[in-house]
Amino acid sequence: MYEIVLVCGLALLAYTAKGITGAASAVVFNAGLLLALAFGFAGDISLADGLAWVALTDAASGLFMLALLRREIRAEPFTTRMLAGLLPSTLVFTFVLTVAAPGVLALSLAIVLVGCGIWLSTSRNSFGSMGPRRALQLAAPCGLLAGVIGGLFGMAGPISFLLLGPASADPAEFRRRTVLLFAVVNCVRVAQLAIMGEYTLPRLTMTAWTLPVVAGATLFGMWLHRYVKPGPFRLGLGLIVVLAGAVALLKLAIV
């Protein structure tokens, strides 16, 4: 029961962030989970359990947001090319996730979280600063790189955003694109994990118990979207992620 309460608390924070921005749920959840693991507060939950859980809930929440925003979503050459790079590398590194040593994964995740947090804290979305032709040229390579941490940790967002921000005309187009991209990628990733036998009955049971919190937090975040200013929100979120990653990194290094 303690594990479900812990995951619900992390889900509330993670999916409120996703409702606001269209992404960032895995970054927030993984930061909280890694801290809990580093300090022995995670109960019987392993890093593999958490990564499998967030993959499944990200896919479910992505489809949920896709349905809610269906009138705004549309396929376009930019997202198609980005998916062409994102999907193959995600598939490869999702397989790596299932065979990598837990200690190596935890240490890698801590390092990646510090980098993601620094990016979130310092980035400035210069919407529309990149021309459509240049954006198309960079879409597949950017997707390829994003799929590395996307496959390992479900966190393709930070690298994807380096291109998605300048290539999108405004925050609305940015969110439309992120929702479509990650709904597709996360569903494919979950299918791969399921085929590889990663979804055991205990993991599916925990997901079932926590889905109402995921749905409620996503809706709450989407409601907050109109009131939250992107800059201060991103700065605060980035500082939290940097702190969580750094503390976990220090704890893992000491151990």
Backbone hydrogen bonds, N-H to C=O, Kabsch-Sander energy under -0.5 kcal/mol:
donor,donor_aa,acceptor,acceptor_aa,energy
5,V,1,M,-2.0
6,L,2,Y,-2.4
7,V,3,E,-2.5
8,C,4,I,-2.5
9,G,5,V,-2.2
10,L,6,L,-2.2
11,A,7,V,-2.7
12,L,8,C,-2.1
13,L,9,G,-1.4
14,A,10,L,-2.8
15,Y,11,A,-2.8
16,T,12,L,-1.0
17,A,13,L,-1.8
18,K,14,A,-1.6
19,G,15,Y,-1.9
20,I,16,T,-1.7
21,T,17,A,-2.4
22,G,18,K,-3.2
28,V,24,A,-2.1
29,F,25,S,-2.8
30,N,26,A,-2.9
31,A,27,V,-1.8
32,G,28,V,-2.0
33,L,29,F,-2.8
34,L,30,N,-2.6
35,L,31,A,-1.8
36,A,32,G,-2.2
37,L,33,L,-2.6
38,A,34,L,-2.7
39,F,35,L,-1.9
40,G,37,L,-1.0
41,F,36,A,-3.2
42,A,36,A,-0.8
45,I,42,A,-1.9
50,G,46,S,-2.1
51,L,47,L,-2.7
52,A,48,A,-2.2
53,W,49,D,-2.4
54,V,50,G,-2.7
55,A,51,L,-1.6
56,L,52,A,-1.9
57,T,53,W,-2.7
58,D,54,V,-2.1
59,A,55,A,-1.7
60,A,56,L,-2.3
61,S,57,T,-2.9
62,G,58,D,-2.1
63,L,59,A,-2.1
64,F,60,A,-2.0
65,M,61,S,-2.7
66,L,62,G,-2.3
67,A,63,L,-2.2
68,L,64,F,-2.0
69,L,65,M,-2.4
70,R,67,A,-1.0
72,E,69,L,-2.0
73,I,69,L,-1.4
80,T,76,E,-2.1
81,R,77,P,-2.5
82,M,78,F,-2.2
83,L,79,T,-2.3
84,A,80,T,-1.6
85,G,81,R,-1.1
85,G,82,M,-0.5
86,L,82,M,-2.7
87,L,83,L,-2.6
89,S,85,G,-1.2
90,T,86,L,-1.9
91,L,87,L,-2.3
92,V,88,P,-2.1
93,F,89,S,-2.4
94,T,90,T,-1.7
95,F,91,L,-1.5
96,V,92,V,-1.6
97,L,93,F,-1.6
98,T,94,T,-1.1
99,V,95,F,-0.7
99,V,96,V,-1.1
100,A,96,V,-1.6
105,L,101,A,-2.3
106,A,102,P,-2.6
107,L,103,G,-2.2
108,S,104,V,-2.6
109,L,105,L,-2.8
110,A,106,A,-2.1
111,I,107,L,-2.0
112,V,108,S,-2.6
113,L,109,L,-2.7
114,V,110,A,-1.8
115,G,111,I,-1.9
116,C,112,V,-2.9
117,G,113,L,-2.9
118,I,114,V,-2.3
119,W,115,G,-2.2
120,L,116,C,-2.8
121,S,117,G,-2.2
122,T,118,I,-1.9
123,S,119,W,-2.3
126,S,124,R,-0.8
127,F,125,N,-1.1
128,G,165,G,-0.8
128,G,168,S,-1.5
129,S,126,S,-1.9
130,M,166,P,-2.0
135,A,131,G,-2.2
136,L,132,P,-2.2
137,Q,133,R,-1.7
138,L,134,R,-1.7
139,A,135,A,-1.2
140,A,136,L,-0.6
142,C,138,L,-2.4
143,G,139,A,-2.2
144,L,140,A,-2.3
145,L,141,P,-2.0
146,A,142,C,-2.5
147,G,143,G,-1.9
148,V,145,L,-1.3
149,I,145,L,-0.7
150,G,146,A,-1.8
151,G,147,G,-2.7
152,L,148,V,-1.8
153,F,149,I,-2.4
154,G,150,G,-1.6
155,M,149,I,-1.7
160,S,156,A,-2.1
161,F,157,G,-3.0
162,L,158,P,-0.8
162,L,159,I,-0.7
163,L,159,I,-0.5
163,L,160,S,-1.3
164,L,160,S,-2.8
165,G,161,F,-2.1
167,A,163,L,-2.2
168,S,164,L,-0.8
168,S,165,G,-1.1
174,F,170,D,-2.2
175,R,171,P,-2.5
176,R,172,A,-2.2
177,R,173,E,-2.3
178,T,174,F,-2.4
179,V,175,R,-2.5
180,L,176,R,-2.0
181,L,177,R,-2.8
182,F,178,T,-2.5
183,A,179,V,-1.7
184,V,180,L,-1.9
185,V,181,L,-2.4
186,N,182,F,-2.3
187,C,183,A,-1.6
188,V,184,V,-2.0
189,R,185,V,-2.5
190,V,186,N,-2.3
191,A,187,C,-2.1
192,Q,188,V,-2.1
193,L,189,R,-2.5
194,A,190,V,-2.6
195,I,191,A,-2.3
196,M,192,Q,-1.8
197,G,194,A,-1.6
198,E,193,L,-2.6
200,T,198,E,-1.2
204,L,200,T,-2.4
205,T,201,L,-2.6
206,M,202,P,-2.3
207,T,203,R,-2.0
208,A,204,L,-2.4
209,W,205,T,-2.1
210,T,206,M,-1.6
211,L,207,T,-1.6
213,V,210,T,-0.7
214,V,210,T,-1.9
215,A,211,L,-2.8
216,G,212,P,-2.4
217,A,213,V,-2.8
218,T,214,V,-2.2
219,L,215,A,-2.2
220,F,216,G,-2.3
221,G,217,A,-2.5
222,M,218,T,-2.3
223,W,219,L,-1.9
224,L,220,F,-2.2
225,H,221,G,-1.4
226,R,223,W,-0.8
227,Y,224,L,-2.2
228,V,224,L,-1.9
233,F,229,K,-1.8
234,R,230,P,-2.7
235,L,231,G,-2.3
236,G,232,P,-2.5
237,L,233,F,-2.7
238,G,234,R,-2.6
239,L,235,L,-2.3
240,I,236,G,-1.9
241,V,237,L,-2.3
242,V,238,G,-2.7
243,L,239,L,-2.4
244,A,240,I,-2.6
245,G,241,V,-2.8
246,A,242,V,-2.8
247,V,243,L,-2.7
248,A,244,A,-2.3
249,L,245,G,-2.4
250,L,246,A,-2.5
251,K,247,V,-2.5
252,L,248,A,-2.8
253,A,249,L,-2.3
254,I,250,L,-2.1
255,V,251,K,-2.1
